Amino acid sequence: MLILVINCGSSSIKYQLFEINSQYTILAKGLVERIGLPGSNIAHKPNGKDEVVINKDLPDHRAALAAIEEALVSPVHGVIKDVNEIAGVGHRVVHGGEKFTRSILINEHVLDAIRENAKLAPLHNPPNITGIEVSQALMPGVPNVAVFDTAIHQTMPKKAYLYGLPIDLYHKHGIRKYGFHGTSHGYVAKQAAKLLNKPFETLKIITCHLGNGGSITAFDHGKSVDTSMGLTPLEGIVMGTRSGDIDPAIVLYLQEELGVSLSQTNDLLNKQSGLKGLCGKNDMRDIVKLANQGEEMAQVAIDVFCYRIQKYIGSYVAVLNGVNAIVFTAGIGENSPFLREQVLENFSYLGLKLDTAKNRANEQIFSTKDSKVAAMMIRTNEELVIAQDTFDIITRR
């Protein structure tokens, strides 16, 4: 069975085509960039072939998804003969609010609920919705499935997800912690249990999804019980361009004392802060290079980044009353042994011992055999989770 996975951004679309039966194969994957902008293109990679970059005018998402279909059936670099071979389309949807605790087949009621939740994720849900609507139009009759970033965190207890605000703001407006990156956190936590050869439901696991955006999640016996992102993806650790946790009075100060507008404040906190705000760069690879060259603020940015992660891990050790494994994933978590070591250097009190050679070789378990806590690096695969959920749902129809 062929499953197409779509991850729609405001001006980009990531996609993968899977063949799923008892096993899975990625037939093709790609990235469409600069939708609606000059210089739009598709980087398309068929399985077993070289990547091809197709430069094409793509004024909107409908044109972009049509171009993806053309790439998939191309006689030169395609992998299928007809788009009618696709049995289902799985969509990443960032915010499902409280209405969705699992992936679900999309109908009009589901789509209306996703639209309603767009107010909680105005940068993310609208392009997700566009991807769904265009897929439905281009492939009529093909089932579409929504896989939510927030769903796995719906197991959090009230003490974790409620803010210290008037309770009517929660009841009337849904203001609470929701959490994100749930597909990634759930995948790597379950993979960690498999590597440890123990049931997921018996373990206490802390997962660190560290990329340009980042979040930390605590799993207690198979359930997410707390996570660092909140009502929006702005809360939590310091990220590439996002501030993470700040004193909320800073927002009032910016607006009342400095005359910064609401839109300017939003831009500052989401796009001009974090690592970029501290040292002018948001790519950790560049920041590490600058720090090695003696740039003081680059080193400060690294220190702040690692310190905030340490604080969250430490607090989640307390929440869980212990921990069996600490797992790193995503761009920084998977590819920076140096930063993994920096983060974990403060956890020797847990009996955690690192094997630096294994860490620098990017082995999945890089703690010593006698370590009381497993230190792990697991490559995330959100697209596979979306494909598998889509397959499961449409085969149960």
C-alpha positions in Angstrom: 0.0 0.0 0.0 1.3 3.4 -0.9 1.1 6.3 1.6 2.0 9.9 0.8 3.1 11.9 3.8 2.7 15.7 3.6 4.1 18.3 6.0 2.9 21.8 4.8 4.6 25.0 5.9 3.7 28.5 4.9 6.0 28.5 1.9 7.3 24.9 1.9 6.2 21.3 1.7 8.1 18.3 2.9 6.9 15.0 1.5 7.7 11.2 1.5 6.1 8.4 -0.4 6.1 5.1 1.5 5.2 1.6 0.5 3.9 -0.1 3.6 3.0 -3.8 4.1 4.6 -5.9 6.8 7.7 -3.7 6.3 8.1 -0.2 4.9 10.1 1.3 2.0 10.6 5.0 1.2 10.1 5.2 -2.5 10.8 9.0 -2.8 11.1 12.1 -0.6 11.5 15.7 -1.3 11.2 19.3 -0.3 9.3 22.1 -2.1 10.6 25.6 -1.2 9.7 29.2 -1.8 6.0 28.6 -2.7 4.5 31.8 -3.8 7.9 33.4 -4.1 10.5 33.9 -6.9 12.9 31.0 -7.3 10.5 28.2 -6.2 11.8 24.7 -6.7 11.4 21.0 -5.8 14.3 18.9 -4.5 13.1 15.4 -5.4 15.0 12.2 -4.3 13.8 8.9 -5.7 14.9 5.8 -3.8 18.2 4.6 -5.3 18.6 7.6 -7.6 20.3 11.0 -7.4 18.4 13.9 -6.2 17.0 16.2 -8.9 16.2 19.9 -8.4 13.2 21.1 -10.5 13.0 24.8 -10.8 9.4 25.8 -11.4 7.1 28.7 -10.8 4.8 27.6 -7.9 2.4 30.4 -7.1 0.5 28.5 -4.4 0.2 25.2 -2.5 -2.1 23.7 -5.1 0.5 24.2 -7.8 3.2 22.8 -5.4 1.2 19.6 -4.6 0.5 19.2 -8.3 4.2 19.5 -9.0 4.9 16.8 -6.4 2.5 14.5 -8.1 4.2 15.2 -11.5 7.6 14.4 -9.9 6.3 11.1 -8.5 4.9 9.9 -11.9 7.7 11.4 -14.1 9.1 8.8 -16.6 12.6 10.2 -15.8 12.7 10.4 -12.0 9.2 9.1 -10.9 8.6 6.1 -8.8 4.9 5.2 -9.7 2.9 5.2 -12.9 -0.2 6.9 -11.6 -1.2 8.9 -8.5 -4.3 6.7 -8.3 -1.9 4.1 -6.8 -1.7 6.2 -3.7 -4.0 4.7 -1.1 -3.9 7.4 1.6 -2.4 10.8 2.5 -1.1 11.5 6.0 -0.7 15.1 7.2 1.3 16.5 10.0 -1.0 18.9 11.9 0.7 21.0 14.6 -2.2 21.8 16.9 -5.1 19.5 17.7 -6.1 21.2 21.0 -8.0 19.0 23.4 -10.3 17.5 20.8 -7.7 15.0 19.4 -5.8 12.5 21.5 -4.8 10.4 18.5 -4.5 10.4 14.8 -7.8 10.5 12.9 -9.4 10.1 9.5 -10.2 13.6 8.2 -13.8 14.6 7.5 -15.5 18.0 7.5 -16.0 17.9 11.3 -12.4 17.1 11.9 -11.3 19.8 9.4 -13.6 22.4 11.2 -11.9 21.5 14.5 -8.5 22.0 13.0 -9.6 25.4 11.7 -10.8 26.3 15.1 -7.4 25.4 16.6 -5.7 27.6 14.1 -6.1 30.5 16.6 -3.8 28.5 18.9 -1.2 27.9 16.2 -1.6 30.7 13.7 1.8 30.1 12.0 1.3 26.4 11.6 -2.3 25.2 11.4 -3.3 27.3 8.4 -0.7 25.8 6.0 -1.5 22.4 7.4 -5.2 23.0 6.5 -4.2 24.2 3.0 -2.3 20.9 2.5 -5.3 18.9 3.5 -7.8 20.9 1.3 -5.5 20.8 -1.7 -4.9 17.1 -1.3 -8.6 16.4 -1.2 -9.1 18.4 -4.3 -6.3 16.9 -6.3 -6.9 13.3 -5.2 -10.7 13.0 -4.6 -11.8 9.9 -2.8 -8.4 9.2 -1.3 -8.6 9.1 2.5 -6.6 11.8 4.4 -5.4 11.3 7.9 -4.4 14.0 10.4 -1.5 13.2 12.8 -1.2 15.8 15.6 1.9 17.2 17.3 -0.1 17.8 20.4 -2.0 14.5 20.7 0.5 12.5 22.7 0.7 15.2 25.4 -3.0 14.9 26.1 -2.1 12.4 28.9 -0.5 15.3 30.9 -2.3 15.8 34.3 -3.9 19.1 35.2 -1.0 20.0 37.5 1.3 20.0 34.5 -0.9 21.6 31.8 -2.7 24.4 33.8 -1.2 27.8 34.1 -1.5 30.0 37.2 -4.2 32.1 35.5 -7.9 32.6 36.2 -9.5 29.2 35.4 -12.1 30.8 33.1 -9.3 31.5 30.6 -8.9 27.7 30.3 -12.6 26.8 30.3 -13.6 29.6 27.9 -10.6 30.0 25.7 -8.5 26.8 26.0 -5.5 28.6 27.5 -3.3 25.8 28.8 -0.1 23.9 28.0 -0.5 21.6 25.0 3.1 20.7 24.0 4.5 20.0 20.5 6.9 17.7 18.7 4.8 14.8 20.0 5.3 12.6 17.0 9.1 12.8 17.4 9.0 12.4 21.2 6.8 9.4 21.1 8.8 7.7 18.4 12.2 8.0 20.0 10.8 7.1 23.5 9.4 3.9 22.1 12.6 3.2 20.2 14.6 3.7 23.4 12.5 1.1 25.2 13.2 -1.4 22.3 16.9 -0.7 22.5 16.8 -1.3 26.3 14.8 -4.4 25.7 12.2 -3.3 28.3 8.5 -2.6 27.9 7.8 1.1 27.3 5.1 1.0 30.0 7.7 0.2 32.7 10.2 3.0 32.0 10.8 6.6 33.0 12.3 8.4 29.9 13.2 12.0 29.2 13.4 12.9 25.5 15.2 16.0 24.1 14.1 17.1 20.6 16.8 19.6 19.8 16.8 21.4 16.5 16.1 25.0 15.4 13.0 24.4 17.5 13.4 22.3 20.6 11.4 20.7 23.4 11.9 18.3 26.3 9.3 15.7 27.3 9.0 13.4 30.4 7.4 10.0 29.8 6.3 8.1 32.9 5.4 4.4 32.2 4.4 5.1 28.6 2.6 8.4 29.0 3.7 12.0 28.5 3.4 13.7 31.8 5.0 17.0 31.1 6.7 18.8 28.2 8.5 22.1 27.8 6.5 23.8 25.0 3.2 25.3 26.1 0.1 27.0 24.6 2.4 27.7 21.6 5.8 26.5 20.5 7.4 29.6 22.1 7.6 28.3 25.7 10.4 26.2 26.9 14.1 26.0 26.2 16.1 28.7 24.3 15.8 27.8 20.6 17.2 29.0 17.3 15.2 32.1 17.0 12.6 31.7 19.8 13.2 33.1 23.3 11.8 30.2 25.3 10.8 30.9 28.9 10.9 34.6 29.9 9.3 36.7 32.6 5.9 37.6 31.0 6.4 41.2 32.3 9.1 41.6 29.7 6.3 41.7 27.1 4.5 44.5 29.0 7.8 46.4 29.3 8.5 46.1 25.6 5.1 47.5 24.7 4.5 50.0 27.4 8.0 51.4 28.0 9.7 50.9 24.6 6.6 51.3 22.4 7.1 48.0 20.6 3.9 47.0 18.9 2.1 43.6 19.3 3.3 42.4 15.9 6.8 43.6 16.5 6.8 41.8 19.9 5.6 38.6 18.3 8.3 38.9 15.6 11.0 39.6 18.3 10.1 36.7 20.5 9.6 34.1 17.7 12.1 35.2 15.0 14.7 37.5 16.5 15.4 35.9 19.9 17.0 32.7 21.1 20.4 31.8 19.9 20.1 34.4 17.1 19.3 37.1 19.6 22.2 36.2 21.8 25.0 35.9 19.2 23.6 36.7 15.8 23.4 33.1 14.5 20.7 30.5 14.8 22.5 27.5 13.3 24.3 25.7 16.1 27.1 24.5 13.8 28.0 28.1 13.0 27.8 29.0 16.7 30.2 26.2 17.7 32.7 27.2 15.1 32.6 30.8 16.3 33.0 29.8 19.9 36.0 27.7 18.9 37.4 30.9 17.3 37.1 32.8 20.6 33.8 34.6 20.0 32.5 35.3 23.5 28.8 35.6 22.8 28.8 32.4 20.7 30.1 30.6 23.8 27.6 32.4 26.0 24.8 31.3 23.6 26.0 27.6 23.9 26.1 27.9 27.7 22.6 29.4 27.9 21.3 26.7 25.5 22.8 23.8 27.5 21.9 25.4 30.9 18.2 25.7 30.0 18.1 22.1 28.8 19.8 20.9 32.0 17.2 22.8 34.1 14.4 21.0 32.3 16.0 17.6 32.5 16.6 18.1 36.2 13.1 19.2 36.9 11.7 16.2 35.0 13.9 13.9 37.0 12.1 15.3 40.0 8.7 15.0 38.3 9.4 11.3 37.4 11.1 10.6 40.8 14.0 9.1 38.8 14.8 8.3 35.2 15.9 5.3 33.2 17.0 7.0 30.0 17.8 10.4 28.6 17.3 10.5 24.8 18.6 13.1 22.3 17.1 13.5 18.8 16.6 16.0 15.9 19.2 18.0 14.1 21.4 19.1 17.1 20.5 16.2 19.3 21.5 13.7 16.6 24.6 15.4 15.2 26.4 17.2 18.1 28.3 14.9 20.5 29.9 18.0 21.9 26.6 19.4 23.0 25.3 16.1 24.3 28.3 15.9 26.6 27.8 19.5 27.7 24.2 18.9 28.6 24.9 15.6 30.5 28.0 16.7 32.4 25.8 17.8 35.4 24.0 14.4 35.8 26.7 12.3 37.4 24.7 12.5 40.6 22.2 10.2 39.0 24.9 7.6 38.4 25.0 8.5 34.7 28.4 7.7 33.1 29.3 8.6 29.6 31.4 6.6 27.2 32.9 9.6 25.2 34.2 7.3 22.4 30.7 5.9 21.8 29.2 9.4 22.0 31.6 10.8 19.5 30.9 7.8 17.2 27.2 8.6 17.4 26.3 5.2 18.9 22.7 4.9 20.0 23.6 4.1 23.6 26.6 6.1 24.6 26.6 5.6 28.4 28.8 3.0 30.0 27.6 -0.5 30.8 27.6 0.2 34.5 25.8 3.6 34.1 22.6 3.7 36.2 20.9 5.9 33.5 21.1 5.2 29.8 22.3 8.1 27.6 20.9 7.7 24.1 20.9 9.2 20.6 18.1 8.1 18.4 17.3 9.5 15.0 13.7 10.6 14.8 11.4 9.6 12.0 8.2 11.6 12.2 7.3 10.8 8.6 7.3 7.1 9.3 5.0 7.5 12.3 2.6 9.6 10.1 2.7 6.9 7.4 2.1 4.0 9.8 -0.8 5.8 11.6 -2.3 6.6 8.2 -1.9 3.0 7.1 -3.4 1.7 10.3 -6.4 4.0 10.2 -7.4 3.5 6.5 -7.0 -0.3 6.8 -9.4 -0.3 9.7 -12.1 1.6 7.9 
